[in-house]
Amino acid sequence: MAQLPSFKRIISDQLQKYQYLQEPVFAVVNSFMENVTRALNGKLTFSENMDSQILTFTDTGVYPVKLAWTRDTKPKAVWLGAISRVDGADVSLSTAVTPIWKFNQSGQVEIIKMAGLSASSTNRYDITLIAITG
């Protein structure tokens, strides 16, 4: 795997004969290099750096659940990110939970059901999904 370079900035002392470039160029290049280094050093996020969207809803067992999609490109995959009970009780699952979904004609992510989850009006779950384009 590639490693990030150890330098993050152009130091003007090293380039004395290019002092006239310091303001217009070095500041922009240094800012860019610092942001790229920070991003590639464990700071990449789905919501800020990838064509994706974090979707949340409360599952009450009533389907379909239609969630707004704000990206320009339709989603290719929807992953379960997190699941918790609304009442704060521990989540006890006997099988894997998977969102069964489609992208509908209205431009929404439509959750057809959450396979493996027995949600109901008295057994509600807060669901976080990661939807990503491709």
VOPAMI-326471 format. One record per residue (C-alpha): residue number from 1; residue in three letters; chain; x, y, z. Coordinates in nm, 2 decimals. Example, Ala and Ser with C-alpha at 12.3 -4.5 7.8 and 13.67 -1.06 7.14 Angstrom:
// residues 2
+-----+------+-------+--------+--------+--------+
:  nr : rest : kette :     c1 :     c2 :     c3 :
+-----+------+-------+--------+--------+--------+
:   1 :  Ala :     A :   1.23 :  -0.45 :   0.78 :
:   2 :  Ser :     A :   1.37 :  -0.11 :   0.71 :
+-----+------+-------+--------+--------+--------+
END
This chain:
// residues 134
+-----+------+-------+--------+--------+--------+
:  nr : rest : kette :     c1 :     c2 :     c3 :
+-----+------+-------+--------+--------+--------+
:   1 :  Met :     A :   0.00 :   0.00 :   0.00 :
:   2 :  Ala :     A :   0.12 :   0.35 :  -0.08 :
:   3 :  Gln :     A :   0.23 :   0.57 :   0.20 :
:   4 :  Leu :     A :   0.18 :   0.95 :   0.24 :
:   5 :  Pro :     A :   0.49 :   1.16 :   0.19 :
:   6 :  Ser :     A :   0.65 :   1.29 :   0.50 :
:   7 :  Phe :     A :   0.62 :   1.65 :   0.38 :
:   8 :  Lys :     A :   0.29 :   1.84 :   0.37 :
:   9 :  Arg :     A :   0.40 :   2.19 :   0.28 :
:  10 :  Ile :     A :   0.63 :   2.38 :   0.05 :
:  11 :  Ile :     A :   0.87 :   2.58 :   0.27 :
:  12 :  Ser :     A :   0.95 :   2.91 :   0.11 :
:  13 :  Asp :     A :   1.30 :   2.92 :   0.26 :
:  14 :  Gln :     A :   1.40 :   2.63 :   0.04 :
:  15 :  Leu :     A :   1.29 :   2.81 :  -0.27 :
:  16 :  Gln :     A :   1.44 :   3.16 :  -0.23 :
:  17 :  Lys :     A :   1.46 :   3.24 :  -0.60 :
:  18 :  Tyr :     A :   1.08 :   3.18 :  -0.63 :
:  19 :  Gln :     A :   0.97 :   3.43 :  -0.36 :
:  20 :  Tyr :     A :   0.74 :   3.59 :  -0.61 :
:  21 :  Leu :     A :   0.53 :   3.27 :  -0.63 :
:  22 :  Gln :     A :   0.49 :   3.24 :  -0.25 :
:  23 :  Glu :     A :   0.16 :   3.43 :  -0.22 :
:  24 :  Pro :     A :  -0.02 :   3.32 :  -0.54 :
:  25 :  Val :     A :   0.09 :   2.96 :  -0.57 :
:  26 :  Phe :     A :   0.25 :   2.83 :  -0.25 :
:  27 :  Ala :     A :  -0.05 :   2.91 :  -0.03 :
:  28 :  Val :     A :  -0.29 :   2.73 :  -0.26 :
:  29 :  Val :     A :  -0.06 :   2.43 :  -0.31 :
:  30 :  Asn :     A :   0.01 :   2.41 :   0.07 :
:  31 :  Ser :     A :  -0.36 :   2.42 :   0.16 :
:  32 :  Phe :     A :  -0.43 :   2.15 :  -0.10 :
:  33 :  Met :     A :  -0.15 :   1.93 :   0.02 :
:  34 :  Glu :     A :  -0.25 :   1.96 :   0.39 :
:  35 :  Asn :     A :  -0.62 :   1.88 :   0.30 :
:  36 :  Val :     A :  -0.52 :   1.57 :   0.09 :
:  37 :  Thr :     A :  -0.28 :   1.45 :   0.36 :
:  38 :  Arg :     A :  -0.54 :   1.49 :   0.63 :
:  39 :  Ala :     A :  -0.81 :   1.32 :   0.42 :
:  40 :  Leu :     A :  -0.59 :   1.02 :   0.33 :
:  41 :  Asn :     A :  -0.47 :   0.99 :   0.69 :
:  42 :  Gly :     A :  -0.79 :   0.84 :   0.83 :
:  43 :  Lys :     A :  -1.02 :   1.13 :   0.78 :
:  44 :  Leu :     A :  -1.23 :   1.01 :   0.48 :
:  45 :  Thr :     A :  -1.60 :   1.00 :   0.55 :
:  46 :  Phe :     A :  -1.89 :   0.87 :   0.35 :
:  47 :  Ser :     A :  -2.09 :   1.19 :   0.38 :
:  48 :  Glu :     A :  -1.81 :   1.44 :   0.29 :
:  49 :  Asn :     A :  -1.59 :   1.25 :   0.05 :
:  50 :  Met :     A :  -1.79 :   0.99 :  -0.13 :
:  51 :  Asp :     A :  -2.10 :   1.00 :  -0.35 :
:  52 :  Ser :     A :  -2.32 :   0.85 :  -0.09 :
:  53 :  Gln :     A :  -2.58 :   0.94 :   0.17 :
:  54 :  Ile :     A :  -2.65 :   0.83 :   0.53 :
:  55 :  Leu :     A :  -3.01 :   0.74 :   0.56 :
:  56 :  Thr :     A :  -3.20 :   0.70 :   0.89 :
:  57 :  Phe :     A :  -3.54 :   0.59 :   0.99 :
:  58 :  Thr :     A :  -3.74 :   0.42 :   1.26 :
:  59 :  Asp :     A :  -3.85 :   0.07 :   1.17 :
:  60 :  Thr :     A :  -4.20 :  -0.01 :   1.30 :
:  61 :  Gly :     A :  -4.26 :  -0.31 :   1.07 :
:  62 :  Val :     A :  -4.48 :  -0.10 :   0.83 :
:  63 :  Tyr :     A :  -4.34 :  -0.11 :   0.47 :
:  64 :  Pro :     A :  -4.24 :   0.03 :   0.24 :
:  65 :  Val :     A :  -4.04 :   0.31 :   0.40 :
:  66 :  Lys :     A :  -3.96 :   0.58 :   0.15 :
:  67 :  Leu :     A :  -3.64 :   0.78 :   0.21 :
:  68 :  Ala :     A :  -3.54 :   1.10 :   0.03 :
:  69 :  Trp :     A :  -3.24 :   1.07 :  -0.21 :
:  70 :  Thr :     A :  -3.05 :   1.39 :  -0.26 :
:  71 :  Arg :     A :  -2.76 :   1.27 :  -0.48 :
:  72 :  Asp :     A :  -2.75 :   1.32 :  -0.86 :
:  73 :  Thr :     A :  -2.67 :   0.95 :  -0.93 :
:  74 :  Lys :     A :  -2.90 :   0.67 :  -0.81 :
:  75 :  Pro :     A :  -2.76 :   0.43 :  -0.54 :
:  76 :  Lys :     A :  -2.59 :   0.11 :  -0.63 :
:  77 :  Ala :     A :  -2.57 :  -0.04 :  -0.28 :
:  78 :  Val :     A :  -2.74 :   0.01 :   0.05 :
:  79 :  Trp :     A :  -2.57 :  -0.13 :   0.36 :
:  80 :  Leu :     A :  -2.68 :  -0.16 :   0.72 :
:  81 :  Gly :     A :  -2.47 :   0.08 :   0.92 :
:  82 :  Ala :     A :  -2.63 :   0.05 :   1.27 :
:  83 :  Ile :     A :  -2.93 :  -0.08 :   1.45 :
:  84 :  Ser :     A :  -3.06 :   0.00 :   1.79 :
:  85 :  Arg :     A :  -3.39 :  -0.03 :   1.98 :
:  86 :  Val :     A :  -3.59 :   0.28 :   2.03 :
:  87 :  Asp :     A :  -3.66 :   0.19 :   2.39 :
:  88 :  Gly :     A :  -3.29 :   0.16 :   2.46 :
:  89 :  Ala :     A :  -3.30 :  -0.22 :   2.53 :
:  90 :  Asp :     A :  -3.02 :  -0.44 :   2.39 :
:  91 :  Val :     A :  -3.06 :  -0.56 :   2.03 :
:  92 :  Ser :     A :  -3.09 :  -0.94 :   2.03 :
:  93 :  Leu :     A :  -3.08 :  -1.09 :   1.68 :
:  94 :  Ser :     A :  -3.10 :  -1.45 :   1.57 :
:  95 :  Thr :     A :  -3.01 :  -1.39 :   1.21 :
:  96 :  Ala :     A :  -2.84 :  -1.13 :   0.99 :
:  97 :  Val :     A :  -3.03 :  -0.81 :   0.91 :
:  98 :  Thr :     A :  -3.03 :  -0.69 :   0.55 :
:  99 :  Pro :     A :  -3.22 :  -0.41 :   0.39 :
: 100 :  Ile :     A :  -3.43 :  -0.52 :   0.09 :
: 101 :  Trp :     A :  -3.46 :  -0.20 :  -0.12 :
: 102 :  Lys :     A :  -3.52 :  -0.04 :  -0.45 :
: 103 :  Phe :     A :  -3.48 :   0.30 :  -0.61 :
: 104 :  Asn :     A :  -3.83 :   0.40 :  -0.70 :
: 105 :  Gln :     A :  -3.97 :   0.62 :  -0.98 :
: 106 :  Ser :     A :  -4.00 :   0.92 :  -0.75 :
: 107 :  Gly :     A :  -3.63 :   0.92 :  -0.69 :
: 108 :  Gln :     A :  -3.65 :   0.78 :  -0.34 :
: 109 :  Val :     A :  -3.47 :   0.48 :  -0.17 :
: 110 :  Glu :     A :  -3.76 :   0.25 :  -0.09 :
: 111 :  Ile :     A :  -3.71 :   0.00 :   0.19 :
: 112 :  Ile :     A :  -3.93 :  -0.29 :   0.10 :
: 113 :  Lys :     A :  -3.84 :  -0.47 :   0.43 :
: 114 :  Met :     A :  -3.56 :  -0.53 :   0.67 :
: 115 :  Ala :     A :  -3.50 :  -0.90 :   0.63 :
: 116 :  Gly :     A :  -3.41 :  -1.07 :   0.96 :
: 117 :  Leu :     A :  -3.57 :  -0.81 :   1.18 :
: 118 :  Ser :     A :  -3.91 :  -0.85 :   1.35 :
: 119 :  Ala :     A :  -4.01 :  -0.48 :   1.40 :
: 120 :  Ser :     A :  -4.36 :  -0.39 :   1.51 :
: 121 :  Ser :     A :  -4.54 :  -0.09 :   1.67 :
: 122 :  Thr :     A :  -4.42 :  -0.21 :   2.01 :
: 123 :  Asn :     A :  -4.08 :  -0.34 :   1.90 :
: 124 :  Arg :     A :  -3.93 :  -0.04 :   1.71 :
: 125 :  Tyr :     A :  -3.57 :   0.00 :   1.58 :
: 126 :  Asp :     A :  -3.37 :   0.30 :   1.48 :
: 127 :  Ile :     A :  -3.19 :   0.20 :   1.16 :
: 128 :  Thr :     A :  -2.89 :   0.38 :   0.99 :
: 129 :  Leu :     A :  -2.81 :   0.29 :   0.63 :
: 130 :  Ile :     A :  -2.52 :   0.38 :   0.41 :
: 131 :  Ala :     A :  -2.63 :   0.42 :   0.05 :
: 132 :  Ile :     A :  -2.35 :   0.46 :  -0.21 :
: 133 :  Thr :     A :  -2.35 :   0.53 :  -0.58 :
: 134 :  Gly :     A :  -2.12 :   0.34 :  -0.82 :
+-----+------+-------+--------+--------+--------+
END
